[in-house]
């Protein structure tokens, strides 16, 4: 039986990455992410999985971001008891992210119960810390660039994608068919990580490729970042940057360090207010100290040098340390998770800082529809947090150039520059306009079938 592929998530939307590859012998799930954004999507996290999770033979994870691994504890809760294959640093980061996700969901449920603003009684978390620990027990770490058997007729190979530490694109061979999953593709130049591997120049029966930025080309945002910080400091305000704890915080710190050392911005306190981001920073520091080949050559020249070190950098850990930031009386920069302002400490900072026009919120990555970040990006006059509508008086600035996703040109180059060939292509992980534009550009180069699958559709490979 030839394999089929079912698009359970990240189909005509960016989050919730889940792709089920099936034959009569094996069922493999590629990625297991949470839906984020609009309520309609978030509610899908609560729906039963399309098949009995105990029937899955294995799960393969491309990288540790929540929209690619965050549903794992929920699937374990529903009965999955197989193995979860992922790279060394994806495992390290996913442990941090899943534990943090479970903690936030449990705290949010408790907060909603205490404040009485939930429609459910009692409010429940999607999963608990016990569910997260059960998922982590199933992790099996695999090496890059090595074929690894999953079953008698299936194998997987992870190749570095340069998106975040540990991130991979995946070759999955099932029943003699070869499938390529891009995961989230990184950029050719990253301040910390090595460039993505090239696609091997072979024939693939299908490629499943992301399109998050398939409709645009990134611009350099360094000068805009400096200008934004300078004018905020000049008016005595605070710069708040909602940032993904993994990789985006690291990229930001390196950019801020360059701006401070070149005297393009003044030295003001910089706070990383996220225990998860601090833990992720430690993973990056470990990879550098171990001279990991995932780290780019410039950084590896001196692995003993802490590239994130700043004299004015403060990493808050406790809740009391975070609350102490409420008493700041002078300009500062606060970096806090989450990147789309969907939860975590950044929500409390937004509630305090948004009404004051002296302050600035800088959005530095993709903002999914339905998130607070997207509302701010679209100019909403108020944003709802913890049951209360907060007025938006602060300046809001968007810097997509700080994204660690490949843009349109970089994606096309990765797909076509090495001479790899494809029978068919599926465009995923993008909003419909981005996916449609990217599909049009691909079709101009590619004579085969290009499909933008809908949620729940299944195709033969």
C-alpha positions in Angstrom: 0.0 0.0 0.0 1.3 3.4 -0.9 1.4 5.9 1.9 -1.2 8.6 2.5 -0.6 11.9 4.2 -3.3 13.6 6.2 -3.1 17.3 7.1 -4.3 17.5 10.7 -2.8 20.9 11.4 -0.9 23.9 9.9 -3.1 23.6 6.8 -4.1 27.1 5.5 -2.9 28.4 8.9 0.5 28.7 10.5 0.2 26.8 13.8 -0.8 23.3 15.0 1.7 21.5 12.8 0.6 17.8 12.5 1.0 15.5 9.4 -0.1 11.9 9.6 1.7 9.5 7.2 -0.1 6.1 7.0 0.2 2.7 5.3 -1.4 -0.6 6.3 1.8 -1.3 8.2 2.7 1.9 10.0 1.3 5.3 11.2 3.8 8.1 11.8 3.0 11.6 12.9 5.4 14.4 11.8 5.2 17.2 14.4 2.7 17.5 17.1 2.0 21.2 17.6 -0.6 23.3 19.4 -2.9 25.5 17.6 -2.5 29.2 18.5 -4.5 32.3 17.5 -8.2 32.7 16.9 -10.6 30.9 19.2 -11.8 28.6 16.4 -8.2 27.3 16.1 -7.5 27.1 19.8 -10.6 25.1 20.3 -9.2 22.4 18.0 -6.6 21.7 20.7 -9.5 20.3 22.8 -10.9 18.0 20.0 -10.2 14.3 20.0 -7.3 13.2 17.8 -8.6 11.9 14.4 -7.4 8.4 15.1 -6.9 6.6 18.4 -3.4 7.9 19.5 -2.5 4.4 20.7 -2.5 3.3 17.0 0.4 5.7 16.2 3.7 3.9 15.9 5.9 7.0 16.3 6.1 10.7 16.3 8.9 12.7 14.6 9.5 16.3 15.8 11.2 18.8 13.6 11.9 21.4 16.3 10.9 22.6 19.8 8.6 25.5 19.2 5.2 25.1 20.8 3.3 25.0 17.5 5.4 21.9 16.5 5.7 20.0 19.8 3.2 21.6 22.3 0.4 19.1 21.7 2.5 16.1 22.8 1.3 15.9 26.4 -2.3 16.2 25.2 -1.7 13.2 22.9 -0.1 11.2 25.6 -3.1 12.0 27.8 -5.3 10.6 25.1 -3.4 7.3 24.9 -0.3 7.7 22.8 2.4 5.3 24.2 5.0 5.1 21.3 8.3 6.8 20.8 9.0 10.4 20.0 12.1 10.9 17.8 13.9 14.2 17.9 17.5 15.6 17.9 19.6 16.2 21.0 18.9 20.0 21.4 15.3 19.7 20.2 14.9 17.3 23.1 16.6 19.7 25.5 14.5 22.7 24.4 11.3 20.7 24.2 11.6 19.6 27.8 11.9 23.3 28.8 8.9 24.3 26.6 6.5 21.5 27.5 7.1 22.0 31.2 6.6 25.7 30.9 3.5 25.3 28.8 2.0 22.9 31.3 2.8 25.3 34.2 1.3 28.3 32.4 -1.9 26.4 31.5 -2.3 25.2 35.1 -1.7 28.7 36.4 -4.0 30.3 33.9 -6.8 27.8 34.9 -6.2 28.7 38.6 -6.2 32.4 37.8 -9.4 32.1 35.8 -11.0 30.2 38.7 -9.9 32.8 41.2 -11.1 35.8 39.1 -14.2 34.1 37.8 -13.8 35.2 34.2 -13.8 31.7 32.6 -17.0 30.4 30.8 -16.1 26.9 32.2 -16.6 25.8 35.8 -14.1 24.7 36.8 -11.5 26.0 34.3 -9.2 23.2 33.1 -5.8 23.2 31.6 -5.3 21.5 28.3 -2.8 19.2 30.1 -0.9 19.1 33.3 2.8 18.9 34.4 2.3 15.1 34.8 1.2 14.8 31.2 4.3 16.8 30.1 6.6 14.5 32.1 5.0 11.4 30.5 5.6 12.8 27.0 9.2 13.6 27.9 9.8 10.0 29.0 9.0 8.9 25.4 11.8 11.0 23.8 14.4 9.2 21.7 17.3 11.4 20.6 18.7 10.8 17.1 21.8 12.2 15.3 21.7 14.6 12.3 22.3 13.2 8.8 21.8 9.6 9.9 19.1 7.2 8.6 17.2 5.8 11.6 14.7 3.0 11.2 11.2 3.5 12.7 9.7 0.2 11.5 10.5 -2.5 9.0 9.5 -0.4 6.0 10.1 3.2 7.3 13.1 5.3 8.3 13.8 9.0 9.0 16.8 11.3 8.6 17.1 14.6 10.3 19.1 17.4 8.5 19.9 20.8 10.1 17.4 23.5 9.1 19.0 26.4 10.9 15.7 27.7 12.4 16.5 27.2 16.1 19.0 25.1 18.0 18.2 21.4 17.2 15.8 22.2 14.3 15.7 19.9 11.4 14.0 19.3 8.1 13.2 15.6 7.6 13.5 12.9 5.0 10.9 10.3 5.8 11.0 7.0 3.8 7.8 4.9 4.0 6.9 1.9 1.9 9.5 2.9 -0.7 8.3 6.5 -1.0 10.5 9.4 0.0 8.9 12.5 1.6 10.6 15.7 2.5 9.2 17.9 5.4 10.7 21.4 5.7 9.6 22.0 9.2 10.4 25.7 9.8 13.3 26.6 7.6 15.9 29.0 9.0 17.8 31.8 7.1 21.1 31.5 5.3 22.7 33.9 7.8 22.0 33.6 11.5 24.0 35.3 14.3 24.4 32.0 16.2 23.5 29.0 14.1 25.0 27.5 11.0 23.1 27.8 7.7 20.5 25.1 6.8 21.7 22.1 5.0 21.0 22.0 1.3 18.4 19.5 0.0 20.1 16.4 -1.3 19.9 16.4 -5.1 17.6 13.3 -5.3 14.0 12.6 -6.2 11.2 13.0 -3.6 7.8 11.7 -4.1 6.4 14.6 -2.1 7.6 17.7 -0.4 5.7 19.4 2.4 7.0 23.0 2.7 6.3 25.9 5.0 5.1 29.2 3.6 5.0 31.5 6.7 6.7 34.3 4.8 6.0 32.9 1.3 4.6 36.3 0.3 7.4 38.6 1.4 11.1 39.3 1.6 12.7 40.3 4.9 14.3 43.7 5.2 17.1 44.6 7.6 15.5 45.9 10.8 18.7 46.9 12.7 18.4 50.7 12.2 14.7 50.6 12.9 15.3 48.8 16.2 17.9 51.4 17.2 15.7 54.3 16.3 12.7 52.9 18.1 14.7 52.3 21.3 16.3 55.7 21.2 13.0 57.7 20.8 11.4 55.6 23.6 14.3 56.3 25.9 14.2 60.0 25.0 10.6 60.3 26.2 11.4 58.3 29.4 9.6 55.2 28.4 10.1 51.4 28.6 10.6 49.2 25.5 8.7 45.9 25.9 9.5 43.1 23.4 7.3 40.0 23.4 9.7 37.4 22.2 9.7 33.6 21.7 11.9 32.2 24.5 13.8 30.0 22.1 16.1 31.6 19.5 14.3 35.0 19.1 15.5 36.1 22.6 19.0 35.0 21.6 19.0 36.9 18.3 17.6 40.0 20.1 20.3 39.9 22.7 23.1 39.7 20.1 21.6 42.6 18.2 21.2 44.7 21.3 24.7 43.9 22.3 26.0 45.1 18.9 23.9 48.3 19.2 25.2 49.0 22.8 28.9 48.3 21.9 28.7 50.5 18.8 27.0 53.2 20.9 24.0 53.3 18.6 21.8 53.0 21.7 22.5 54.1 25.2 23.2 51.7 28.0 20.0 51.1 29.8 18.9 48.0 31.9 17.9 45.0 29.7 15.7 42.5 31.4 15.1 39.0 30.1 11.9 38.3 32.2 11.4 34.6 31.3 12.8 31.6 33.2 12.1 29.6 30.0 14.2 32.1 27.9 17.0 31.9 30.5 16.9 28.1 30.4 17.0 28.2 26.6 19.9 30.6 26.7 21.8 28.0 28.8 21.1 25.4 26.0 22.7 27.8 23.5 25.6 28.4 25.8 26.1 24.6 26.2 26.0 24.1 22.4 28.7 26.8 22.0 30.9 25.4 24.8 30.6 21.9 23.3 31.7 23.3 19.9 28.5 21.9 18.3 28.5 21.9 14.5 25.0 23.5 14.7 26.8 26.8 15.8 28.1 29.0 13.0 31.9 29.3 12.4 32.3 32.8 13.6 30.9 32.0 17.1 32.9 28.7 17.2 36.2 30.6 16.9 36.1 31.2 20.7 33.6 28.9 22.4 34.7 30.2 25.9 33.3 33.7 25.0 29.7 34.3 26.2 28.3 36.0 23.1 25.1 37.0 25.1 27.0 38.7 27.9 26.0 42.3 28.5 27.0 44.4 31.6 23.4 45.8 31.7 21.7 42.4 31.2 19.5 41.0 34.0 17.8 37.6 33.9 14.8 37.5 36.3 13.9 34.1 37.7 11.3 34.4 40.5 7.9 35.9 40.3 8.9 38.5 42.8 11.8 39.6 40.5 9.3 39.9 37.7 6.9 41.9 39.8 9.8 44.2 40.9 9.9 45.4 37.3 6.6 47.2 38.0 8.6 49.6 40.1 11.0 50.7 37.4 11.3 54.5 37.3 13.7 54.9 34.5 13.9 53.7 30.9 14.6 50.0 30.3 14.2 47.2 27.8 12.1 44.2 28.8 12.1 41.0 26.8 9.4 38.5 27.9 7.7 35.5 26.5 5.5 34.7 24.7 6.2 36.0 21.3 2.6 36.6 20.2 1.6 37.7 23.7 -0.7 34.8 24.2 0.4 34.0 27.8 3.2 34.2 30.3 4.8 37.2 32.0 4.6 39.5 29.0 0.8 39.7 29.5 1.2 41.3 32.9 3.8 43.8 31.5 1.5 44.7 28.6 -1.4 45.4 31.0 0.9 47.8 32.9 2.7 49.4 30.0 0.2 49.6 27.1 -1.8 52.6 28.4 1.2 54.9 28.6 2.2 56.7 25.4 5.8 57.0 26.6 6.3 53.2 26.2 6.8 51.1 23.1 5.9 47.5 22.2 8.1 46.0 19.6 6.7 42.9 17.8 9.6 40.9 16.3 8.0 37.8 14.7 5.0 36.3 13.1 1.7 37.2 14.9 -1.0 34.7 14.3 -4.6 35.9 13.7 -6.5 36.0 17.0 -3.5 36.7 19.2 -2.9 39.8 21.2 0.2 40.4 19.1 -1.9 40.4 15.9 -4.4 42.8 17.5 -1.6 45.2 18.4 -0.1 44.9 14.9 -3.5 45.7 13.3 -3.9 48.8 15.5 -6.5 47.7 18.0 -7.5 50.5 20.4 -7.8 48.0 23.3 -6.5 44.5 24.0 -8.3 42.1 26.4 -6.2 40.6 29.1 -7.5 38.6 32.1 -11.0 39.6 31.4 -10.3 43.3 31.2 -9.9 45.6 28.1 -6.7 47.6 28.3 -6.3 50.8 26.3 -3.4 50.9 23.8 -1.6 54.2 24.2 1.9 52.9 23.7 3.7 53.0 20.4 3.6 49.7 18.5 6.4 48.8 16.1 6.7 45.7 13.9 10.1 44.3 12.9 9.6 41.2 10.7 13.2 41.4 9.6 14.3 39.9 13.0 12.4 36.7 12.1 14.3 33.4 12.0 12.0 32.0 9.3 13.3 31.9 5.7 11.6 34.5 3.5 10.1 33.9 0.0 13.5 34.2 -1.9 15.3 32.0 0.7 12.6 29.3 0.5 12.7 29.2 -3.3 16.4 29.0 -3.3 16.4 26.1 -0.8 13.9 24.2 -2.8 15.4 24.6 -6.3 19.1 25.4 -6.2 20.5 21.9 -5.6 18.7 20.1 -8.4 16.4 18.0 -6.2 13.2 16.9 -8.0 9.7 16.4 -6.7 6.6 14.5 -7.8 4.3 16.8 -6.0 4.3 19.7 -3.5 2.1 20.6 -0.5 2.2 24.2 0.8 1.6 24.4 4.5 2.3 26.5 7.6 1.1 29.7 6.1 -2.0 31.9 6.1 -3.9 31.6 2.8 -2.6 34.8 1.1 1.0 33.8 1.9 0.5 30.2 0.9 -1.3 31.2 -2.3 1.4 33.6 -3.4 4.1 31.1 -2.6 2.3 28.4 -4.6 2.1 30.7 -7.6 5.9 31.3 -7.5 6.6 27.6 -7.1 4.3 26.7 -10.0 6.3 29.0 -12.3 9.3 26.9 -11.6 7.8 23.4 -11.1 5.8 21.4 -13.6 4.3 19.1 -11.1 1.2 19.3 -8.9 1.2 22.0 -6.2 -1.5 21.8 -3.5 -2.5 24.0 -0.6 -4.3 21.3 1.5 -7.2 22.1 3.7 -7.5 21.0 7.3 -8.3 17.3 7.5 -7.6 16.5 3.8 -5.8 13.3 2.9 -3.7 12.6 -0.2 -2.0 9.6 -1.8 1.7 9.8 -2.2 
